[in-house]
Amino acid sequence: MSAVSTKNRGTGTATWPPLAPKRYEDGALVMVDADGILCPSHAAFEEEAVRLGFDKPPYNYPMGRDLVHWFNDADVGCTLDELLDLFKAAHERYMDIEPYEGAVHVLNGLQEDYPDLHVWYVSSRNESTEPTFRQWIAENGFPWPENVVAMLSKEPWIEENRPNVVIDDRVRTLVNARLDGAVGIALRQHHNVNLMRELPDIHIEPDWDSIGARVREALDNL
């Protein structure tokens, strides 16, 4: 498959690498994020922010606001350590969060229709919260419950494993994955909506039924 050229506003033509072939001889590899993809975890983040004495985030994901704008009642800004504590505490409450409608059904359908498919759930979070994350995946009926990874950054996992499809809500992750030859797919959120129809093979979808259709399209084209 040849490279794809796109027209960048004001910067001329950019060339994107071709999509990669199947990662395994027996099937493709799909990486699935958690926060903002499998479930709406913003409520837990907001509650933990308030508990720690900081403003309730104005968006549905705390990283959508610069650290300099996180202040407590004394106008003291949030530190990086406090932000990491917030994330860890919220992720430890994962068992209270319901998956997005359709997520479990769509992924189980993919497992049934693509028996050679490899799916891994990879989430940026403190490694100590991986058991809770793994339990949440299993108890909510997601397929491939043994394929769960919690790490502070997903980029090393993507670089090492080079998945064919990356389902993630963060713009940076989607773009980097596309540069590595993956199809990028996201559930539409306030922080990624501007990426819609901007780059080749990156798709911002309104729901999990649409995500499932995009994944099937990507797999069938390999």
C-alpha positions in Angstrom: 0.0 0.0 0.0 1.4 3.4 -1.0 1.8 6.4 1.2 -1.1 9.0 1.5 -0.6 12.7 0.7 -2.8 15.3 2.3 -2.9 19.1 1.9 -2.0 20.9 5.1 -3.4 24.4 5.5 -0.5 26.9 4.9 2.2 24.2 5.0 1.8 22.5 1.6 1.5 18.7 1.2 2.3 16.2 3.9 2.9 12.5 3.2 1.6 9.9 5.6 3.1 6.4 5.8 1.1 3.5 4.3 -1.0 1.4 6.6 0.9 -1.6 8.0 0.1 -5.2 7.2 -1.2 -7.6 9.8 1.0 -7.7 12.9 0.7 -11.4 13.3 0.6 -14.3 10.8 -2.7 -15.4 12.2 -4.4 -12.0 12.5 -4.5 -8.3 13.2 -3.7 -6.4 16.4 -6.1 -3.8 17.9 -5.3 -1.6 20.9 -8.2 -0.2 22.9 -7.9 2.6 25.4 -10.2 2.9 28.5 -10.9 6.4 29.7 -13.1 8.2 27.2 -13.3 5.1 25.0 -14.6 2.1 27.1 -16.3 4.3 29.7 -17.1 7.8 30.8 -14.7 8.1 33.8 -15.0 11.9 34.1 -17.4 11.7 37.1 -14.8 9.9 39.2 -12.1 12.4 38.2 -14.3 15.3 39.1 -15.2 13.9 42.5 -11.6 13.2 43.3 -10.6 16.7 42.3 -13.2 18.2 44.7 -12.1 15.8 47.4 -8.5 16.9 47.0 -9.6 20.5 47.2 -9.4 21.7 43.6 -11.9 23.0 41.2 -14.3 20.7 39.4 -12.9 20.3 35.9 -15.0 22.2 33.3 -14.6 19.4 30.8 -15.3 15.7 30.8 -11.6 14.8 31.1 -9.2 16.5 33.5 -6.3 16.7 31.1 -8.4 19.1 29.0 -7.5 21.9 31.4 -4.0 23.3 31.9 -2.4 22.7 35.3 -2.0 26.4 35.8 -5.8 26.7 35.9 -6.3 24.1 38.6 -6.6 26.2 41.8 -8.0 25.5 45.3 -9.9 27.9 47.4 -6.7 29.7 48.4 -5.8 30.2 44.8 -2.9 27.7 45.1 -2.3 25.8 41.9 -2.4 22.1 41.6 1.0 20.4 41.5 2.0 17.5 39.2 2.1 15.1 42.2 -1.4 16.2 43.3 -2.6 15.6 39.7 -1.1 12.1 39.7 -2.7 11.4 43.0 -6.1 12.5 41.5 -5.6 10.1 38.6 -4.6 7.2 40.8 -7.5 7.7 43.2 -10.0 7.9 40.3 -8.7 4.8 38.6 -9.0 2.9 41.9 -12.7 3.6 41.8 -13.2 2.0 38.4 -15.5 -0.7 39.6 -18.2 1.9 40.1 -18.1 3.1 36.4 -20.4 1.7 33.7 -19.1 1.0 30.2 -20.4 3.1 27.3 -23.4 1.7 25.6 -22.5 -0.8 23.0 -18.8 -1.2 23.9 -19.1 -4.7 25.3 -21.5 -5.9 22.5 -19.3 -4.5 19.7 -16.1 -6.0 21.0 -17.7 -9.4 21.7 -19.0 -9.3 18.1 -15.5 -8.7 16.8 -14.2 -11.6 18.7 -16.9 -13.9 17.3 -16.5 -12.7 13.7 -12.7 -12.4 13.7 -11.4 -15.5 15.7 -7.8 -14.7 14.9 -8.0 -11.1 16.1 -5.7 -9.9 18.9 -7.1 -7.1 21.1 -5.3 -5.5 24.0 -6.7 -3.0 26.5 -3.9 -0.5 27.2 -4.5 2.5 29.5 -2.3 5.3 30.8 -2.5 5.0 34.5 -0.5 4.0 37.6 0.6 0.4 37.2 -0.7 -0.4 40.7 -4.2 0.1 39.5 -3.9 -2.7 36.8 -5.6 -5.3 39.0 -8.7 -3.1 39.3 -8.7 -2.3 35.6 -8.4 -6.0 34.8 -11.2 -6.9 37.1 -13.4 -4.2 35.6 -12.8 -5.6 32.1 -13.7 -9.1 33.2 -16.7 -8.3 35.3 -18.3 -6.2 32.6 -18.1 -9.0 30.1 -15.4 -7.6 27.7 -13.7 -10.3 25.6 -9.9 -10.9 25.9 -9.9 -10.1 29.7 -6.4 -11.5 30.0 -5.0 -8.8 27.6 -4.9 -5.8 30.0 -2.0 -3.4 30.5 -1.8 -0.3 32.8 1.2 1.9 32.2 2.1 5.6 32.6 2.3 6.1 28.9 0.8 4.1 26.0 3.4 5.3 23.4 6.1 2.7 24.3 3.5 -0.1 24.0 2.4 1.2 20.6 6.0 1.6 19.3 6.9 -1.9 20.4 3.8 -3.8 19.3 2.7 -1.6 16.3 -1.0 -2.4 16.3 -3.1 -2.3 13.1 -5.9 -0.3 14.8 -5.7 2.1 17.8 -8.9 3.1 19.5 -8.1 6.0 21.7 -9.5 9.5 22.5 -6.3 11.5 22.6 -5.3 13.4 19.5 -1.6 12.9 20.1 -2.0 9.1 20.5 -4.1 8.9 17.3 -1.6 10.9 15.2 1.4 9.0 16.5 -0.3 5.7 15.9 -1.2 6.7 12.4 2.5 7.6 11.8 3.3 4.1 12.9 1.0 2.7 10.2 -2.2 2.1 12.3 -5.8 3.2 11.6 -6.9 5.5 14.4 -10.4 5.5 15.7 -11.9 7.6 18.5 -15.2 8.1 20.3 -16.1 11.7 19.8 -15.2 13.9 22.7 -14.8 17.7 23.1 -11.0 17.3 23.0 -10.8 15.4 19.7 -13.8 16.6 17.7 -11.6 19.1 15.7 -9.7 16.1 14.3 -12.8 14.9 12.3 -12.1 14.5 8.6 -8.7 16.2 9.0 -6.3 13.3 8.5 -6.4 10.1 6.4 -7.3 6.9 8.3 -8.2 8.7 11.5 -11.9 8.5 12.3 -13.9 10.3 15.1 -17.1 8.4 15.6 -20.3 9.2 17.6 -20.9 5.8 19.2 -19.6 2.3 19.6 -21.7 0.9 16.7 -19.9 3.3 14.4 -16.5 2.4 16.0 -17.3 -1.3 15.3 -18.1 -0.6 11.7 -14.8 1.3 11.3 -12.8 -1.5 12.9 -14.4 -4.1 10.6 -13.6 -1.9 7.6 -10.0 -1.6 8.7 -9.7 -5.4 9.3 -11.3 -6.3 6.0 -8.9 -4.1 4.1 -5.7 -5.6 5.6 
